[in-house]
Amino acid sequence: MATKTPVNQKTIYHSFADLYEKLMNNEITVEKAEIAGGLLAGMNRTYALEIKRAEVENMLSHGSVRTELRIIETKNFDQIPLDEDSKD
């Protein structure tokens, strides 16, 4: 059975911290840490692009329409499976 955890800016930050701790304690390889870090950075870029989208939308409407910053973490993909059987 897979465990699921919510993914938002706070958990992404904590995931980076956990990854750093595992790397410093030699619990995972540098290669695996680099791959995981790249994936977490991709999630962070997605959030940054959502902020940019809202800024552009606001600029194009000249501030006449209230621009919503969508909460992308709640769009039916706000949980990722974690493999409990993984050794690393």
Secondary structure, 3 states (H helix, E strand, C coil): CCEEEECCHHHHHHHHHHHHHHHHCCCCCHHHHHHHHHHHHHHHHHHHHHHHHHHHHHHHCCCCCCCCCCCHHHCCCCEEEECCCCCC
